[in-house]
Amino acid sequence: MIAYVISTKKKITGIGESQNNKNIYIHIGISKTGTTAIQKFFHQNTGLLASRGFHYIRAGRAEGGASHHQLARVYKMDDACSGEVSAIRNEIGNSDCHSFIISSEMFEYLTRSQIKQLKRDFEGFELILVVYLRYQDQALSSMYNELVKKHACTVSFSEHLRDTPRKGLLLYGDMLKSWERELGKKYTSANL
């Protein structure tokens, strides 16, 4: 598994050093990298996180759940997200925390223009992208296993490899370039 971080600053030298002393960590997954477990941890440990200065944003979560799928869907559909963004900005403004976390693997699907809109919506905050990558062969195998278990998929693995529309998502360089172009490749870290 590889962790990849992109920030709008040249170097992350400390917590709370953005223009308004507020950082927003945008965790975009990707799918099949333990994202759901991470989101559940954030959701179940909001008090512990807050005691350390990290606020797991409540606004924009889908159906009151642990992830920010609702916020990601709004961007993906190019809907006006002023209500969601206002709620998040208000939540940040009412918090004493220095860092805020938004998490949805659906952010991996955003186009460059949608990422640009997200950046505009949170102008004035330090945006820090967090993404975990998985070796593509392992990701495809995991996707296939999930389809078989949860969706009664009956095609063979080789048919799945040939026909899955999701394999384009495993071109990590293409996906990350869109984020880098909008947030800037000022600080990047990759770890196995």
C-alpha positions, 0 to 999 in steps of 0.5 A, spaced: 500 500 500 502 506 498 500 513 501 500 519 497 500 526 500 499 533 496 499 539 499 497 546 497 504 548 501 511 547 499 512 544 505 508 542 511 512 544 517 507 544 522 500 543 524 495 550 523 500 554 519 495 556 513 493 563 512 487 562 517 490 556 521 486 551 519 488 545 515 483 541 511 485 534 510 481 531 504 482 523 504 480 520 497 481 513 498 481 510 493 477 504 493 479 497 496 484 500 501 481 500 507 477 507 506 471 504 510 475 502 516 478 509 516 472 512 516 469 508 521 474 509 525 474 517 524 466 517 526 467 512 532 473 517 535 470 524 533 471 526 541 479 523 541 480 526 534 477 533 537 482 532 543 488 532 539 485 538 534 482 534 529 475 535 527 472 530 523 466 534 519 459 532 520 456 536 514 456 533 507 456 525 510 451 521 506 445 519 510 448 521 517 454 515 516 461 515 516 463 518 509 462 524 506 459 521 500 454 526 499 459 532 498 463 528 493 456 526 489 454 533 489 461 535 486 461 529 481 454 531 479 456 538 478 450 541 482 451 547 486 454 545 493 453 552 496 449 549 502 454 543 503 460 548 503 456 553 507 455 548 512 462 545 512 465 552 513 460 554 518 462 547 522 470 549 521 468 556 523 465 554 530 470 549 532 477 550 536 480 545 532 486 546 527 485 541 522 479 538 519 478 531 515 473 530 509 473 522 507 470 519 501 473 514 496 468 517 491 472 523 490 477 519 486 472 520 480 472 527 480 474 531 474 479 536 474 474 542 473 470 539 479 477 539 483 478 546 481 471 548 484 472 544 490 479 548 491 475 555 490 470 553 495 475 552 500 479 558 498 483 560 504 484 553 507 490 549 507 488 543 503 492 537 504 490 531 499 491 524 502 490 518 498 492 510 499 494 506 493 494 499 492 497 495 487 493 494 481 493 487 481 491 486 488 485 492 487 482 488 481 482 481 485 479 485 491 474 488 486 472 482 483 471 478 490 467 483 492 462 483 486 462 475 487 460 476 495 456 482 495 453 482 488 452 474 485 457 476 480 458 469 475 463 472 470 470 469 471 476 473 473 479 474 466 472 476 464 472 481 469 479 483 467 477 484 460 470 488 461 470 492 468 469 499 467 473 500 473 480 498 471 481 506 468 481 508 475 487 504 477 491 508 472 493 512 478 498 517 475 492 520 471 488 520 477 493 524 481 495 529 475 488 532 476 489 533 483 496 535 482 494 540 477 489 543 481 492 543 488 499 543 486 505 538 487 508 542 492 509 536 497 508 529 495 510 523 499 509 516 497 510 510 502 510 503 501 
